[in-house]
């Protein structure tokens, strides 16, 4: 057996479909579960060679016999270790280009904002709403105009990197450096004895990264909510971003930096008004797809649906980008299944969303307060007021819509599934009594 193995071409679509079937909405969810680099998982799913040990583990996690799906005919030398590198390299999710739905007004606003010196753009939406694919598209357009672009995901930071501000800023500097594909010179600018971590990080950007070439640098930070639980580190880092944004008003070198902050929850880190990056710049909150956008997505998957059929789907899952795309992807792979049949079992464990729904349920049932909060929402036909932390947790998962200080269930899929779960639990209690 060669050291490196890849998935056979005729199995690539099948292993990609297995990702959702096994309860992993995205590649990075599988990578996180295995403790592998996202790059390793992405190569596996796209038929590129990886280390045999990693190939075996991923195959097993997705429910495959590795020998059945392996193509060992062209062994290739490949450094495919599964260790998390923490470089923050951009890995584009599968099918993003082919099925990407343009949000013209939002994209135009992003492009206009990022063309301005020292700008700061904030994008917020629950998980799986298409934030990353939106920015990948925008950054691609900006790169074509000559801008340097970096998409750095905090998903790549290890837990230990959040232990203190010095470790986090070192990871951050290395991440950006690797994305720019230039030499790591952090040691030349990091003074442990006479300086502070924030001053060292600032010097590294000002004197090295921003000074490399004359073209502006667009730095996009994804999954910023991952730093929120680490309040001390978060306050220092977010305050630093705000300070850099303010520097652009008076110092030419900082006009070269354009910041993009992407997050899926409200910011509950206590920050001084003049130290927060969340009350300056341009803010964009991604909405769900409109019926016309869902119709466009259906056609990208080869379905000639009319708006009446689209309405049936949206009555169940709303315009949630991930949920509607999974429906079309499943129908494309299973030609004998109709849209009506798919919707009939959608809110059950046997349906196409079963793994995702069980994943959410496992999270919720571990938190009694969150469980009680969701039960109240599902039971109500209107809006409900919750404690802010409960609302933010449910909104981050995309289970509720926020409206002022109140929330409501996102779509019929969640109301049906979780309503059935609560009813089942109540029946169990009655039987025991």
Secondary structure, 3 states (H helix, E strand, C coil): CCCEEEECHHHHHHHHHHHHHCCCCCHHHHHHHHCCCHHHHHHHHCCCCEEHHHHHHHHHHCCCCHHHHEECCCCCCCCCCCCCCCCCCCCCCCCHHHHCCCCHHHHHHHHHHHCCCCCEEEEECCCCCCHHHHHHHHHHHHHHCCCEEEEEEHHHCCHHHHCCHHHHHHHHHHHHHHHHCCCCCHHHHCCCCCCCHHHHHHHHHHHHHCCCCCCCEEEEEECHHHHCCCHHHHHHHHHHHHHHHHHCCCCHHHHCEEEEEEECCCCCCCCCHHHCHHHCCEEEECCCCCHHHHHHHHHHCCCCCCHHHHHHHHHHHCCCHHHHHHHHHHHHHCCCCCHHHHHHHCCCCCCCCHHHHHHHHHHHHCCHHHHHHHHHHHHCCCCEECCHHHHHHHHHCCCEEEECCEEEECCHHHHHHHHHHHHHHHHHHHHHC
